[in-house]
Amino acid sequence: MSCEIIDESSDAGGAVICVNCTDITIRDTTTKAIEDGIALHYCDGVTVENVTTDMATSGLLVYDSDNVSVRGGSTFGPNLRNGIKTEEISGFLVEENEISCQERGSGIRLATAEDITITNNTISGGRNSVGVIGMLVINSRVTGNTITDGTDIGIGIGYGDELVVSGNTAESPVCGIYVNSVWNTLVSGNTIRCNDTGYGMVISGDGLEVTGNIAENCSIQATMELNDSVVSKNSFSGAEYPAIVVWPEGGDVFVYRNDFVLTDTEPTPGISSASATGTAVMPTKTMDLADIIRSTGLPDDEISLRELSMEAVACGMTDTAATALPPEAEMKSAAWHSPGRGDLLVLRTSIHPNDGQLLEHLHRHRHHP
């Protein structure tokens, strides 16, 4: 099928299914189906606009297809397991739609995806759901979305490269943004409202810039496991300060001009982060994030979530603290009070010259803009 228009005059009935289609437009239709409202298999050059799908497993299923656009105010849900589900796709745009899913579902689910743009959508879901979930995603952008109404995780991406997660707003009781095992990624300008529970951000990766984000009233403001990265100009509040871990034998992690503010929020039972003073333990189970993502249907071998379960001896840092840790101080993580606006913290991992043990030295330098 090629150069076709499927619209309300086409009498599509319960579902629209396209296989090996090229250059088609699906618009102004309403579908209800047992399985998928709209299904695209092995297609190229498809535009979906102003459609309504409900009462199905997935509102839109896209498999092994290229250059698909979903825009023009389409509505997916609320009686769907997945609003939009994709696998093995390239060149995919989802813009300015309303997407809703049921409990244990996902608003938008990506698996093995390249050149993806998800922007300016409104996404909601039931308990144990995820707003946007992606595995094996490269050269892609998740920007300007509003994620509300019960999604336990706002945005969750595992294994990715060259990503942008920017300008999103998420109200999520478990975790606002979960980005795991990614490279060369920008996480910026997002606003997360924890509503006195859960994590603001859980981030792990190499070559990341985490900047200009707001996380409000969280049990744990953030946990991060980073290499060759920058954490700057963020404003986090919650019951416990962020915990930032440097990869063993990794490069520097620069932390500067952040506002980390303690509030009266009570830590959620069963989770803890490195405290600002004294001995601390990273969480052994990050609020059951793996269980929640697994509930969306991804098998265990696709999740492979890192548990942030490192024993830590943390050094309490204040604006008047010493400029460097003593060389004999063995560490696996460091946490601190908010650095002064003119200060720059550098987390550096090195090998102890005597016994070969990994030491992570926390150095404080004056930042010159």
C-alpha positions in Angstrom: 0.0 0.0 0.0 1.3 3.5 -0.9 0.1 7.1 -1.2 -3.1 6.3 0.5 -5.3 8.3 3.0 -7.2 6.4 5.6 -9.8 8.7 7.3 -13.4 8.6 8.6 -14.7 8.0 5.1 -12.7 4.8 4.9 -14.9 2.8 7.2 -11.9 1.4 9.0 -14.1 -0.3 11.6 -12.5 -1.6 14.8 -8.8 -1.2 13.9 -6.4 0.0 11.2 -3.7 -2.5 10.3 -1.0 -1.6 7.7 1.7 -4.0 6.5 4.5 -3.0 4.1 2.9 0.4 3.6 4.6 3.5 2.2 3.7 7.2 2.3 0.2 6.9 3.8 -1.8 9.2 6.1 -4.2 8.0 8.9 -6.3 10.8 10.2 -9.7 11.7 11.7 -10.5 8.1 12.7 -11.8 6.5 15.9 -10.7 2.9 16.6 -11.5 0.3 19.2 -10.0 -3.1 19.1 -9.1 -6.1 21.3 -5.4 -5.9 20.4 -4.1 -2.7 18.8 -6.1 0.2 17.6 -3.6 1.1 14.8 -0.9 -1.3 13.9 2.0 -0.5 11.5 4.4 -3.3 10.4 7.3 -2.8 8.1 6.1 0.6 7.0 7.9 3.8 5.9 6.6 7.4 5.7 3.4 7.2 7.7 1.6 10.2 9.2 -1.0 9.6 12.0 -3.0 12.7 13.0 -6.2 13.6 14.9 -7.0 10.0 15.7 -8.7 8.5 18.8 -8.0 5.0 20.0 -9.2 3.2 23.1 -10.3 -0.1 24.5 -7.2 -1.9 23.2 -3.9 -3.4 24.3 -2.0 -0.6 22.6 -3.5 2.5 21.0 -0.7 2.5 18.4 1.7 -0.3 17.6 4.7 0.4 15.4 7.0 -2.5 14.5 10.2 -2.4 12.3 9.2 0.8 10.6 10.8 4.1 9.6 9.7 7.8 9.4 6.4 7.7 11.3 4.9 10.9 12.7 2.1 11.0 15.3 0.8 14.5 15.7 -2.2 16.8 15.3 -3.9 16.4 18.6 -4.5 12.6 18.7 -5.9 10.9 21.8 -4.8 7.5 23.0 -6.6 6.0 26.0 -7.4 5.8 28.8 -8.4 2.1 28.5 -5.0 1.0 27.1 -2.1 -1.1 28.4 0.2 1.0 26.3 -0.7 4.3 24.7 2.0 4.0 22.0 4.2 0.9 21.7 7.2 0.6 19.3 10.0 -1.8 18.5 12.9 -1.6 16.1 12.1 1.9 14.7 13.9 4.8 13.2 12.7 8.3 12.6 9.7 8.6 14.9 7.9 11.8 16.0 5.2 12.0 18.7 4.1 15.6 19.1 1.2 17.3 20.9 -1.0 14.4 21.7 -2.9 13.2 24.8 -1.9 9.8 26.0 -3.2 7.8 28.9 -2.7 4.2 30.1 -4.0 1.8 32.7 -2.2 0.5 35.8 1.1 -1.2 35.1 1.1 0.3 31.6 3.2 2.8 29.7 2.2 6.0 28.0 4.9 5.6 25.3 7.2 2.6 25.1 10.3 2.4 22.9 12.5 -0.6 22.3 15.5 -0.5 20.0 14.9 3.0 18.6 16.9 5.6 16.8 16.2 9.3 15.9 13.1 9.6 18.1 11.4 12.9 19.1 8.8 12.8 21.8 7.7 16.4 22.4 4.9 18.5 24.0 2.6 15.6 24.8 0.4 15.2 27.9 0.8 11.8 29.4 -1.0 10.2 32.4 -1.4 6.7 33.8 -2.4 4.5 36.6 -0.5 3.0 39.5 2.8 1.3 38.6 2.8 2.9 35.2 5.6 4.8 33.4 5.0 7.9 31.3 7.8 7.3 28.8 9.9 4.1 28.9 12.8 3.3 26.5 15.4 0.6 26.1 18.2 0.8 23.6 17.5 4.3 22.4 20.0 6.5 20.5 20.1 10.0 19.0 16.7 10.8 20.5 14.9 13.6 22.3 12.2 13.6 25.0 11.3 17.3 25.5 8.5 19.5 26.8 6.2 16.7 27.9 3.8 16.9 30.9 3.5 13.7 32.8 0.8 13.6 35.6 -1.9 11.6 37.3 -0.3 8.6 39.0 2.5 7.5 36.8 5.0 6.0 39.2 8.0 6.9 37.0 7.8 9.9 34.7 10.6 9.1 32.2 12.7 5.9 32.3 15.4 5.1 29.8 17.9 2.3 29.9 20.9 1.9 27.6 21.1 4.9 25.3 23.5 7.2 23.5 23.2 10.9 22.4 20.0 11.6 24.2 18.3 14.8 25.3 15.8 14.8 28.2 14.8 18.4 28.6 12.0 20.7 29.6 9.7 18.0 30.9 7.4 18.2 33.9 6.6 15.1 35.9 4.6 14.4 39.0 5.6 10.9 40.0 5.6 9.3 43.4 8.5 6.9 42.8 10.9 8.6 40.5 10.6 11.6 38.2 13.5 10.8 35.8 15.3 7.4 35.7 18.1 7.4 33.1 20.3 4.3 33.4 23.5 3.2 31.5 23.5 6.1 29.0 26.3 8.0 27.2 26.6 11.5 25.9 23.3 12.6 27.3 21.8 16.0 28.4 19.3 16.1 31.2 18.2 19.7 31.6 15.5 22.1 32.5 13.1 19.4 33.9 10.7 20.0 36.7 9.9 17.1 39.0 7.3 17.2 41.8 7.7 14.3 44.2 4.9 15.2 46.5 6.8 14.2 49.6 7.9 10.8 48.4 10.2 8.9 46.1 13.3 10.0 44.1 13.7 13.1 42.1 16.3 11.6 39.7 18.2 8.3 39.4 20.9 8.7 36.8 23.8 6.5 35.7 26.1 7.2 32.7 29.2 8.5 31.0 29.5 11.9 29.5 26.4 13.4 31.0 25.4 17.0 31.6 22.7 17.3 34.3 21.9 21.0 34.5 19.1 23.4 35.4 16.7 20.8 36.8 14.2 21.3 39.6 13.1 18.4 41.9 10.7 19.4 44.7 9.9 17.8 48.0 11.4 14.3 47.4 12.3 11.7 49.9 15.7 11.4 48.1 16.6 14.3 46.0 18.8 12.3 43.5 21.2 9.4 43.2 23.8 9.5 40.4 26.5 7.2 39.3 28.6 9.1 36.8 31.8 9.3 34.7 33.2 12.4 32.9 30.1 14.4 33.7 28.8 17.7 34.9 26.1 18.4 37.5 25.3 22.1 37.7 22.7 24.7 38.4 20.1 22.3 39.7 17.7 23.0 42.5 16.7 20.0 44.5 14.7 19.8 47.8 13.8 16.9 50.0 14.5 14.9 53.1 18.0 13.8 52.0 20.7 15.4 49.9 21.8 13.9 46.6 24.3 11.1 46.5 26.8 11.1 43.6 29.1 8.1 42.9 32.1 8.2 40.6 32.8 5.2 38.4 35.9 3.3 39.6 38.9 4.4 37.6 36.7 7.0 35.9 37.2 10.6 34.9 36.3 13.7 36.7 32.7 14.6 37.7 32.2 18.4 38.1 29.5 19.5 40.6 28.9 23.3 40.9 26.3 26.0 41.5 23.6 23.7 42.7 21.0 24.4 45.4 20.5 21.2 47.5 17.9 22.1 50.3 16.7 19.9 53.1 13.0 20.0 53.9 10.7 18.5 56.5 9.7 15.8 54.1 9.9 12.4 55.8 12.1 9.8 54.0 9.9 7.1 52.5 10.3 3.9 54.6 12.7 1.4 53.1 14.9 3.7 51.2 17.9 5.8 52.1 20.7 7.7 50.5 24.1 8.9 51.5 23.5 11.5 54.2 25.3 14.8 54.4 27.3 13.7 57.4 28.8 10.5 58.7 28.5 6.9 57.5 25.9 6.2 54.9 24.5 3.4 52.8 23.2 3.8 49.2 19.8 2.3 48.7 19.8 -1.4 48.2 16.7 -1.3 46.1 15.7 1.9 44.4 12.1 2.1 45.3 11.4 -1.2 43.4 12.2 0.6 40.1 13.1 -2.6 38.5 9.9 -4.2 39.5 7.9 -1.3 38.2 9.6 -1.3 34.9 9.4 -5.1 34.7 5.6 -4.8 35.2 5.3 -3.0 31.9 6.2 -6.3 30.1 9.9 -6.0 29.5 11.6 -9.3 30.5 14.4 -9.4 33.0 17.2 -9.7 30.4 16.1 -6.4 28.8 16.0 -4.5 32.1 19.4 -5.2 33.6 19.0 -2.3 36.0 22.0 -1.4 38.1 21.2 -1.5 41.8 22.8 1.4 43.6 23.8 -0.8 46.6 27.3 0.4 47.5 28.5 0.6 51.0 29.7 4.2 51.4 31.7 6.2 53.9 30.6 9.7 53.1 32.4 13.0 53.9 30.2 15.8 55.2 31.0 18.9 53.1 30.0 22.4 53.9 31.2 25.7 52.5 33.9 25.8 55.2 35.0 22.2 54.9 38.6 21.2 54.1 39.7 21.6 50.5 40.5 17.9 50.0 39.9 14.6 51.7 42.9 13.1 53.5 44.7 10.6 51.2 44.1 7.7 53.6 40.3 8.2 53.5 38.8 5.2 51.6 35.5 6.1 49.9 33.0 4.8 47.5 30.7 7.8 47.4 30.5 11.3 48.6 27.6 13.5 49.6 27.6 17.1 50.8 25.7 20.2 51.6 24.9 22.4 48.7 28.2 23.9 47.5 28.5 27.7 47.4 27.5 29.3 44.2 31.1 30.3 43.5 32.5 26.8 44.2 33.3 23.9 42.0 33.5 20.3 43.3 35.5 17.8 41.3 35.0 14.1 42.1 38.1 12.2 41.0 38.9 8.5 41.2 42.5 7.4 41.4 44.6 4.3 42.3 46.4 4.4 45.7 50.1 4.1 45.0 50.8 1.7 48.0 48.1 -0.9 48.0 46.3 -0.5 44.7 43.0 0.2 46.4 40.6 2.5 44.5 40.3 5.8 46.3 37.9 8.6 45.3 39.2 12.0 46.3 36.9 14.9 46.5 38.6 18.1 45.7 37.2 21.6 46.0 38.2 24.3 43.6 37.2 27.9 43.1 34.9 28.2 40.0 35.6 31.1 37.8 32.8 31.8 35.3 
